[in-house]
Amino acid sequence: MATVIFSGELEKLTGDIRTEISSTVYRDMVTELVERYPALSRQLLEEMAVAIDGVIIVDPLLEELLEDSEVHFLHFVAGG
């Protein structure tokens, strides 16, 4: 099962630092997380950057998740 690592804000909303998911596609993983954690919303997760196995993915919706994948949600950093 793939592992999702929650950072600061998401950790506060979920009460977990990490969780395992059974989904094999990013889009399904978001649905699984929103169903598991009522404080999360699809909009919140889709507005965050995501790194899968150490690679930041710009458009992850159909990205495959392997059994040993590690997923991190990251806040976008604004710059000037």
Secondary structure as the mmCIF struct_conf table of DSSP 4:
data_model
#
loop_
_struct_conf.conf_type_id
_struct_conf.id
_struct_conf.beg_label_comp_id
_struct_conf.beg_label_asym_id
_struct_conf.beg_label_seq_id
_struct_conf.end_label_comp_id
_struct_conf.end_label_asym_id
_struct_conf.end_label_seq_id
STRN STRN1 ALA A 2 ILE A 5
HELX_RH_AL_P HELX_RH_AL_P1 GLY A 8 THR A 14
BEND BEND1 GLY A 15 GLY A 15
BEND BEND2 ILE A 17 ILE A 17
STRN STRN2 ARG A 18 ILE A 21
BEND BEND3 THR A 24 THR A 24
STRN STRN3 VAL A 25 VAL A 25
HELX_RH_AL_P HELX_RH_AL_P2 TYR A 26 ARG A 36
TURN_TY1_P TURN_TY1_P1 PRO A 38 ALA A 39
HELX_RH_AL_P HELX_RH_AL_P3 ARG A 42 GLU A 46
TURN_TY1_P TURN_TY1_P2 GLU A 47 GLU A 47
BEND BEND4 MET A 48 MET A 48
STRN STRN4 ALA A 49 ILE A 52
TURN_TY1_P TURN_TY1_P3 ASP A 53 GLY A 54
STRN STRN5 VAL A 55 ILE A 57
BEND BEND5 VAL A 58 ASP A 59
TURN_TY1_P TURN_TY1_P4 LEU A 61 LEU A 62
STRN STRN6 GLU A 64 GLU A 64
TURN_TY1_P TURN_TY1_P5 GLU A 67 ASP A 68
STRN STRN7 GLU A 70 LEU A 74
#
